[in-house]
């Protein structure tokens, strides 16, 4: 069984192993963070096998009975007036059938002023996108491996243009209970457009991530290490603004070396008191920090901070992160135990 699952992963990778970063594919909102907790830990944590029902949105292998009857709602006033949010719910049928998961991700781009080719106003228009997902996971008998998959129906409306698509996410997780160590691999957004905006098919934002995490034995802290966008190695490009000029006027462009490329694939995070009613979270996203770095100026773009508070049947989460040099972003989350 395990060999078959690994073969499936390699087939998915070989079929669609191409560059799919920002600006190179449609439905980019699918790779936004799923919750304030994930945002606080750097943005792409895929190894939390616990109560957090929103974890199933990013890695379906994390769907487990502890999520039973948990409802989560998350919201962020993202950037430039863009509103963005997610929702998730899980239900455990029984001990044999295990747990089903449903999730929603939406983004509203707000209102825009429209003009024709002659500069005459055509009024205002809006843009929004959404994805509805259904997921399921199970533990492979007599092993430490969990496998999960989810299907997503995607809809997008940008001014007068509409598009409909579908995708699947597949995840595999290894759990060593003795060491409290988790390792996970995900292939996300493997799919296609059913209908296009203007008779032109576009790629979906395929993403392959590898995650590791562990709770320390004598310290109430869980560390997280994620390697993102493994479907493409060179994700760093030289920035013309960082070119240097010598005394003779010769210009040298910025070079992105091996170590720099490796760091751009790396996200680190830590959660203090992960199993208690009050949590402190912090993360650092090296790619975001590098892409938003301004020469001779510190803007702390890669850092993110968050907290979690549990009050009876409610869990509140808040995260503060920086996604642009011009402003900060706040994420708010509420999870309700309906049992």
N, C-alpha and C positions, 0 to 999 in steps of 0.2 A: 504493500500500500504506500509506504513512504517513498519508494523508488518511483512509483507512478506519479505521485504528486510532484516530485522534483522534476521529472520529465516534462510534466505539464508546464511548470515554471519556465524551463529552458525553451520550450516551444513558443510560449508567449513572448519571451525575450527575443528570440531569433526572428520571429515574424515582424516585430515592430521595434527593433532597436535602432532608433533614429533620434536626432535632436528634437526636443519638444519643450523648449524653454519659452519664456514670455515673448509674445509677438510672433510666434511661429506656429500657433495652432489656435483653434477656437475653443469656446467654453473654458476659458482660463480660470473662472471662478471655482471650478471643481477642486483646485489645489490650494485654495485658501484654508486657513486653520479651521478646525471643527469646533473648538471650544476655547474659553479663556485659559483653562488648564494647559491645553496643548500650546497655546500662544505663549504662555509664561515660561514653558520649558524649551523654548526656541523655535517652535512652529510645526514640527513634524514628528512628534513622539508616537510610536506605534507598538509599544511594549507594555502598556498598562492593562493587566488582566485583573480587573477589579470592578467596583460599583459604577465606574464612569461610563454611562451608556453612550456618550458621544464618541467614545473610542472606536465603536463599531463603524462610524462614518469613514474613518481613515484606514482602519485595518479590521476587516470582518472577522479575522481569527481571534480577536479579543472578545467577541460576543460570548457571554457565559451566564450561568444561572444567577450569579450575584447581581446582574442587571435587571432581574425580574421585576416588572411593574415599576420601573424607574422612568420618569419623564423628565427630559432636559430641554430647556429653552435658552438660547444664547443670542446676544445681540451686540452689534458694534456700529457706531457711526464712523465708518471706515475712513475714507479720505475724500476731501472736496465735496462733502455732503452726500456721499454714497452710503446707503444703509445696507447692512449685511447681517445675516443671521442663520442659525441652524436650529434644528429640533430633532429629537430622537426619543424612541420608546422601544422597550424590549419586553417580551412576554415569554415565560417558560411554560411550555405545554405540559411536560411531565419529565421525569428523570430519564426516560428512555429517548423521547423525541428531542429534548433539550430546548434551546432558546431561539426565538425568532426576533428579528430586529427591523424596525422601520425608521427611516430618517428623511429629513428634508433640509436642503440647502438653498438659500435664495439670496439674490443681490439686486438692489434697485439703484440704478445709476442717477436717478433724479431727473430734473427737467433741463432741456437744452433749447437754445434759440436756433431756429432753422432759417437758412437763407438759400436762395437759388443762385445760379451761376452769375446772375447780374447783381447780386447783393441785396435783392429785395426780400424782405422778411416773409417767411412762410409759416410763421407761428412757432409754437413750442412743440417739442416731442419728447418722449421718454424712452428709457431702455431698462429692461429687467431680464433676469435669467433665474431658472430654478431647476432643481434636480430632486426627484423622489426616488429613494432607494429601499430595497428589501434585501435583508441579509440573514445568513444562517451559518453557524459554526458547530463543530463537534470535535471531541477529543478522539484521536486514533486509539483504539483499544490496546492495552498493554504497552503503551509508549508514553513519552513525555511531549508529544507533538499535538498541536491543535491546528485545525484547518478551517478556513472560512471563505465564503464568497458572497458577493452582493451584486445585484443588478440595479442599474440606474436608468430612469427615464428622464431625459433632459429636454427642457424647453427654453427657447430664447427669443426675445423680441427686441429688436433695435430699430427704432423709428418705424418705417413701414415694412421692414424685413423680418421674417420669422424663420425659425429653424427648429427642427425636432431631431433628437438623437438618442442613442442608447449606449451604455457602457457597462462593463463588469469590473469589479475589483476582486482580487484573489490574495489571500494572506496565509502564511504559514508561521507558526510560533512554536518555539521550543522553551519549555519551562523546567528548570531544575529547582524543585521545591527545597531541597536540602541546602543549597547555596543561595536560594531566593534570587536566582539569575534567570533573565528572560532574553531571548534572541528572536527577532522576527524579520521576515522578508515579505514585502508587498509589491504587487504589480497592479497599478491603478489606472483607470480610465482607458481600458482596452475596448475600443468600440468604434462606432461610426455615426455619421449623420444620416438620418432617414430622409429628411427634407433639408435643403440648403437655403441660404439667404438669397442667393442670386444665381442659381444653377451652377455653383462652383463648390465642389466638395473640399472640405478642409480637414486636416488631421485633428484628432483629439489630443489633449495634453497628457500623453502617456508619461507615467512616472514610476520609477523603481526605487524603493527605499529599503535600507537595511538598518535595523535598530538593535541596540544592546542596552540592558539596564540591570541594576542590582541594588538591593538594600544592604547597607553595611551592617556587619554583625554587631558592633558595639556602639554604633551611632545611629540615631533615628533619621537617616538620610538615604534617599534613593537617587543614584546618579543615572543619567541617561546619555547615550551616545548614538547619534543618528547620522548615517551617510545617505544623503539625498541625491536624486537625479543620477542614479547609477547607469541609466540607459545612455548617457552621454558623458564621456570623460572631459573634453575641453569645454568648460562652460565659462571660462574667463577670457575677456577680450581686452586688449590694450586701450586705455583711455587717452585720447588725444590731448586732453587737458593736463595730463601728467607727463607729457614729453619734456625732455630737458635739452637745453641748447648750450653748447660750449662757447668758448671765447671766439672761435672762428665762425660762429653762426651755424655749425652743423647740428642738426636736430636728431635726437635719439628717442625713439618711441619706447613707451613702457613695455617691459617684458613680463609675461606671466609664466613663471617657472613651475616646475613639478610640485614643489611644496605649496605654492600659492594655489594651484589647481586643487590639490588635495584638501586644503583648508576650506575652499569654497564649497566643497561637498559635505562639510562637517558641521554638525550642530551639537552643542553640549547643553545639558540642563541638570538641575538638581532640585529635589523636593524634600524639604525638611518636615518631619513628622507626617509622613505619607499616610499612615494608618490611623491618625487621630482626628479629632474634631476641628483642629486648626492647623492649616498647612501654609508654609512659606515656599514659594517657587521662584526660580530664577533660571534664565537661559541665555545663550549667546549663539547667534546665527552668523557664522563667518562670511557667508556669501552676501547677506544683506548688509553687513557692516562694510565690506569691501566695495560693494557697488554704490553705496551712499557716502563713502568716505570723501571728504573734501580736503584738498592739500592744505597742510598747515592749520587745520582746524579740527577739533574733536567734537563730534556730535552724538557719540554713543548709540549709533543706529542699530548695532547688532544686539544690544541688551534688551531684555524683557524681564519684568517683575510681576509677581502675582500672589494672591492669597486665596485661601479657601476656608470657609467657615460652615460648620454643621450645627444646625439648631433643630433638634428633634427630627422631623421628617424632611427638613429642607436643607439644601446645601447651596450656599452662595459662593460665587467665584468672581474675582475681578483681576484683570491684567492690564498693565500699562506697558506699551511697546512703542517703538519708533520705526515707522516704515517710510519716512521721508524726512529730509533735512528741514522741512518747513513746519512740521507739526507732529504731535504725538497722537497715538490711538489708544482708546480705552475699550476693553472687552468686558461685557457683563454676562453672567450666567446664573441660572437657577435650575437645580435638579430637585424633583419632588418624588418622595417615596410614596407610592400609591397603595402599598400593601396594608 
